[in-house]
Amino acid sequence: MDEGRLFKTTGLHSLRDRGLIGGLQYGILTGAAFAALTMLLILIGLSGKIVREQTPPPEPS
């Protein structure tokens, strides 16, 4: 499998071909995606914690 076909199928282009601007955009997009994912995980963790604190502990029978 040659490099050109790999990049076409994955939708990625080598940074060398795209130049500095393309590389910069790719870096910003990757950073933004990573930040969004991290924030999502934090939000899920916080919401789970809040839900657990709001539910009363089960009464011993």
Rosetta silent file (secondary structure, phi, psi, omega in degrees, C-alpha in Angstrom):
SEQUENCE: MDEGRLFKTTGLHSLRDRGLIGGLQYGILTGAAFAALTMLLILIGLSGKIVREQTPPPEPS
SCORE:     score description
SCORE:     0.000 S_00000001
   1 L     0.000  120.371 -175.729    0.000    0.000    0.000 S_00000001
   2 L   -84.496  163.670 -173.350    1.636    3.221   -1.110 S_00000001
   3 H   -61.915  -41.275 -177.942    1.658    6.438    0.904 S_00000001
   4 H   -60.429  -44.971 -178.775   -0.622    8.372   -1.458 S_00000001
   5 H   -66.773  -38.500  179.891   -3.396    5.794   -1.316 S_00000001
   6 H   -60.051  -46.505 -177.480   -3.117    5.562    2.475 S_00000001
   7 H   -69.187  -32.159  178.427   -3.573    9.306    2.891 S_00000001
   8 H   -68.365  -41.337 -177.040   -6.493    9.351    0.442 S_00000001
   9 H   -71.969  -35.917 -178.124   -8.353    6.599    2.259 S_00000001
  10 H   -86.576  -12.913 -179.094   -7.784    8.053    5.733 S_00000001
  11 L    82.405    3.824  178.497   -8.426   11.619    4.634 S_00000001
  12 L   -97.538  151.078  174.623   -5.052   12.711    5.996 S_00000001
  13 L  -123.303  148.765  179.449   -2.357   14.372    3.958 S_00000001
  14 L   -66.537  141.310 -176.729    1.316   14.419    4.763 S_00000001
  15 H   -63.321  -28.438  179.642    2.342   17.662    6.419 S_00000001
  16 H   -63.055  -40.152 -178.682    5.211   17.993    3.939 S_00000001
  17 H   -73.494  -34.855 -174.588    2.742   18.253    1.042 S_00000001
  18 H   -80.664  -21.546  179.354    0.375   20.633    2.815 S_00000001
  19 H    84.376 -173.939 -174.225    3.070   23.078    3.878 S_00000001
  20 H   -65.824  -44.689 -177.340    3.260   25.188    7.009 S_00000001
  21 H   -63.160  -46.347  179.006   -0.310   26.523    6.895 S_00000001
  22 H   -61.322  -41.994  179.263   -1.769   23.072    6.374 S_00000001
  23 H   -63.956  -39.515  179.465    0.400   21.674    9.151 S_00000001
  24 H   -64.471  -46.574  178.682   -0.674   24.482   11.449 S_00000001
  25 H   -60.093  -43.692 -179.772   -4.365   23.879   10.699 S_00000001
  26 H   -61.450  -42.107  179.259   -3.908   20.153   11.254 S_00000001
  27 H   -64.614  -42.711  179.833   -2.219   20.829   14.588 S_00000001
  28 H   -64.879  -43.936  179.810   -4.966   23.219   15.689 S_00000001
  29 H   -62.505  -43.534 -179.774   -7.686   20.768   14.641 S_00000001
  30 H   -64.061  -43.446  178.539   -5.969   17.909   16.458 S_00000001
  31 H   -62.666  -42.550 -179.540   -5.518   20.063   19.561 S_00000001
  32 H   -64.851  -41.968  179.523   -9.139   21.216   19.460 S_00000001
  33 H   -63.645  -42.295  179.660  -10.387   17.652   19.064 S_00000001
  34 H   -64.562  -42.524  179.459   -8.216   16.491   21.965 S_00000001
  35 H   -63.744  -42.365  179.913   -9.401   19.382   24.161 S_00000001
  36 H   -63.526  -41.686  179.599  -13.052   18.674   23.319 S_00000001
  37 H   -63.811  -43.334  179.424  -12.616   14.998   24.140 S_00000001
  38 H   -62.797  -45.166  179.929  -10.937   15.827   27.454 S_00000001
  39 H   -62.731  -38.998  179.034  -13.682   18.300   28.372 S_00000001
  40 H   -62.370  -44.923  179.441  -16.326   15.725   27.478 S_00000001
  41 H   -62.963  -41.334  179.342  -14.703   13.115   29.731 S_00000001
  42 H   -63.575  -44.320 -179.875  -14.452   15.644   32.590 S_00000001
  43 H   -62.176  -41.960  179.189  -18.112   16.631   32.137 S_00000001
  44 H   -63.138  -42.852  178.985  -19.210   12.995   32.149 S_00000001
  45 H   -62.900  -44.309 -179.527  -17.183   12.379   35.309 S_00000001
  46 H   -66.068  -44.302 -178.224  -18.594   15.456   37.044 S_00000001
  47 H   -64.664  -38.062  177.109  -22.195   14.709   36.068 S_00000001
  48 H   -63.712  -39.096  179.206  -21.794   11.132   37.300 S_00000001
  49 H   -66.153  -43.424 -179.561  -20.401   12.423   40.591 S_00000001
  50 H   -62.814  -43.987 -179.380  -23.257   14.918   40.987 S_00000001
  51 H   -62.067  -41.160 -179.512  -25.863   12.223   40.280 S_00000001
  52 H   -65.817  -37.572 -179.775  -24.264    9.920   42.852 S_00000001
  53 H   -70.536  -31.530 -176.993  -24.235   12.668   45.499 S_00000001
  54 H   -78.211  -30.055 -179.538  -27.896   13.533   44.865 S_00000001
  55 L   -77.984  128.482 -179.832  -29.179    9.970   45.151 S_00000001
  56 L   -68.381  148.002  178.963  -29.640    9.024   48.817 S_00000001
  57 L   -65.511  146.273 -178.729  -27.746    5.956   50.004 S_00000001
  58 L   -62.983  135.843 -178.929  -29.866    2.799   50.129 S_00000001
  59 L   -74.044  136.723  178.535  -31.395    2.274   53.558 S_00000001
  60 L   -66.782  134.889 -176.312  -30.184   -0.859   55.353 S_00000001
  61 L   -91.395    0.000    0.000  -32.965   -3.397   55.538 S_00000001
